[in-house]
Amino acid sequence: PVALGWAGDALAPSYDGLRDSPGALTAIRLAVALAATLPAALCFGATWPAMAAAVVAGPRDLGRAGSGLAAFNTAGAALGVAAASFWLPPWIGVDGTYGAGVALSLAAALGAAALSVRATRPTEALPAQTSEASTSRLPATALGALAALSGFGHFAAQVLFVQSFGLVLDQSVLAFGAVLFSVLVALAVSAAGVAWVERTRAVPPATLLGLTLTLAALALAAFPAALVGSTDGLRFAVAEQATVSGTLLLVFTCAGPALLAMGATLPATFGLAGRTGDGTAPARTLGRLVAVNTLGAIAGALCAPYLLMPLAGIWGSFLGL
């Protein structure tokens, strides 16, 4: 907040001159946002490999433990989005909500420090873990490409969902929060489902990945018709949908199938990575996959509004994905 305040004061005299250069204004706003949020974002991003190092014992646990870790982490993120979008600001204000987030982050840091003191690590080497059949293996570059495409599709779809629901909910914090909350809940549920499948070994990861990609494609293609049908031809008034329960019901009903299917792709990639048997430490593997997934998500978030929608419109962009 302090950094944003300083940047706003510094840029205020230049806003009038930049109105005729929307590209430059957008670039400056992006640079300010990155400067203000990047330090915290880097620290948050570093928690994933650290948690994986503590939770994932070996390569064969990447699918089960890695997906379980993703489920718990994303479920917490969903609760944070719900609190910050729907509950805390009306109660304690925006500044109070931000302070609550800082306090919770400090509490998590203290908890991690306490656990690190109490934890004991075995000194003997872990037994070697044999890899699965060679038909389940994929090279690291292919796994990275799958993770990147997963992030691209998920965040491009999220942007398109926000725009689509904005047609009936207005471009409000409620609409954005409902979509983001639904995305995170779907990610958590999907990751938990993949963790269960990996624990039971009911379905090979490659088969699971193929199924989820197929279902995601079908659900994305069907979303426009589902939204139009659920909103009586996009004619719902804003007031009729401007409740938390009504908004969430609409989002889950129309976008839930696609979000659940897409949310399983990255955890299924974790399972595939556990079959590679290349000797890479599990935490390092998860860190790489999450990193390229995040880069893909950034690309998807930029391509959806600036490339897909101008070329194909909202509904055509869903077909493209």
Secondary structure, DSSP 8 states (H G I E B T S, - for coil): -HHHHHHHHHHGGGHHHHTT-HHHHHHHHHHHHHHHHHHHHHHHHHHHHHHHHHH--SGGGIIIIIHHHHHHHHHHHHHHHHIIIIIHHHHHHHHHHHHHHHHHHHHHHHHHHHHHHH-----S---------GGG---HHHHHHHHHHHHHHHHHHHHHHHHHHHHHH-S-HHHHHHHHHHHHHHHHHHHHHHHHHHHHT-S-HHHHHHHHHHHHHHHHHHHHHHHHHHTTTTT--HHHH-SHHHHHHHHHHHHHHHHHHHHTHHHHHHHHHTTS-----HHHHHHHHHHHHHHHHHHHHHHIIIIIHHHHHHHHHHHH-
